[in-house]
Amino acid sequence: MQREAVTVSRETRFVRRSGETAWVTANLSTVSGADGSVKHFILQAQDVTEKTQAEDRLHHAAFYDALTGLPN
């Protein structure tokens, strides 16, 4: 476990059966053995839909007029 882990992160959009959009951040790490070969993978997935929606609202508030909805 003292070897350097290789980790890849990605944010991905999924569409649920209901038609709603869900955003997920996935982190994938490798666990190497003493010989350096990959022995295991660790995958962590987190629903970040609310965070992404809040970022979109902030972006819209910063770059669009509140009254007309036109870009600033």
N, C-alpha and C positions, 0 to 999 in steps of 0.2 A: 504494500500500500504506500510505500515511500516513493515509488516511481511517479513521474509526472503523468497525470491523467490527461487524456485527450477528450475535450468536451466541445460539443456542438450545440448551439442554441438556435431556435427558429420560432418565429411567431407565424401561425397559420390560421386561416379562416375556414370554418366548417359551416355547412348549412344543415340545420336540423330538419327532421321530417316535417315539422310544423312550418318550415320556411324561414324560421328565425336564423340569424347569423350568430355564430359563436366563435370567439377568438381564443386560441390556445397557444401558450408558450410551452414548447417542448425542449427539454435539455437531455442530451444523450451523452453519456460518458463511457469510456472503456476502462476495464480493469485488466491490467496485464499481470501475467505470471512472472516467476523469477527468471524465466528464459526470454522474457520480452514479448511473448505471444499474447494475443488478446484471449482472455479466459471468460470474461463476463461483460455484459452491457448493463448499464443502469439508465433507466428512462424515467424522467419525471415530467409530468404534464400538469399544467395549471390553467384553469379557466380565467382569462383576463378580459372577458367581454365588457364588464363594467368599467374597467380602467380604460379600455380602448374607446368606449362610447364617451367617457368623460373627456378624453383627449380630443375627440372629434368636436364636442361641444365647445371646448376652449378655443380650438382652432377657428371654428366658425365665428365665435364671439370676437376674436381678435382681428379677423380679416374681412368681416362682413358687417354692413350697417344694420343695427338692430331694428330700425324702423322700416327700411325699404327692402332689406335682404340682399342689396346689391354689394358687390365687392368694394372695399375701401380703396 
